[in-house]
Amino acid sequence: MTLFATPPDPRIVRPTAPHRATLAQRLAGAVTGPDQRVRDLLEAWFARLPGPAQTDVRSRLWERDRRLALAAFWELYLHELLTRLGYRLVPHPTVPGAGARPDFLATRDQEAFYLEALIHGPPTGAWRAERRLYPILDVLHEVQREPFVVTLAQATCGHGTPPLRALRSELVRWLDSLSAATTDATLSWQRGSWSLQFRARRAGSERADEPVEPAPPPLPLRTLSSKVQAKARRYRVFDHPLLLALATSQALPESTSQELASRLVGQLPDPAVGILLAAGLDPWTIASTPLLVAWRAEAIAPLRPFLATLEEAGGRRRTATMLQLDAPWRLFGLWPTWPHDPPGGNE
């Protein structure tokens, strides 16, 4: 079984427009060097998963809902991380006296702990707002022509859907009017409550149909804290300590990550002993996303071997109850600029 050779459901059709592609669809049709490197790495990680876990991860990674795909990737990442740290992992182990099953039981020598993964993905509202731009990006995909690359530079979404036929005609007329000497041009277009600005540049400077990236909303710390506590309370009867692993789709400044980890750890109920946090992690940021581990001071004993292993891998103490791995690329056998070309051009 492989991750990307064929979709798990033959009814999944690859879209023609890149902005509509899911994570798995983009990697299945990887054409750029970075995408091909990401695909090859995830395939290698996937091959080391146990068979039943492969079926589950593969199915969810192909989901259109980004949160489901991110959750599947996060479990794949955690399996590889702990395997490289020398642990043996049992996916979804049976817990004596408990109904719910955590994602992994990690064992090494006399050490054992449970690991439960959770993610905080894009809010539903933000995802729906981005998808409102898809019809406009479809038009951009249709009108692209050399030597220009046309992008959506700014957008104020109005009610309903703007008149796409009129938009297509206006874009075609505008592109036809550009001279061969033009290197950069903009077009402003308004209809009703919609206001759009397009930019045409010489090919090679930007992707043609990437959606406009709005500024991310502030991370809802209270909501996230409640989510983590609710997850921890599902596991009240454990024969080993529990480490919660949280990945957020939104990258955070180092100080914010530390504040978030401290706040979450301070409210953890037993048997949870700590938090593993990766803020801004996705398949393209494996090499660069720091890993932050925070723990309850009174519950450090079960985590000492794990923390010592992370320190051996390059982790540094940030506080008395916090450790950060700044260069995960070393642990995964990559390079700092991965998946882009390495310094000097040699892998």
Beta strands, then each sheet from edge to edge (+ up, - down):
strand 1: 88-91
strand 2: 104-108
strand 3: 111-120
strand 4: 148-156
strand 5: 184-191
strand 6: 194-202
strand 7: 242-248
strand 8: 272-279
strand 9: 291-295
strand 10: 316-319
strand 11: 322-325
sheet 1: 1+ 2- 3+ 7+ 8+ 9- 11+ 10-
sheet 2: 4+ 6- 5+
end
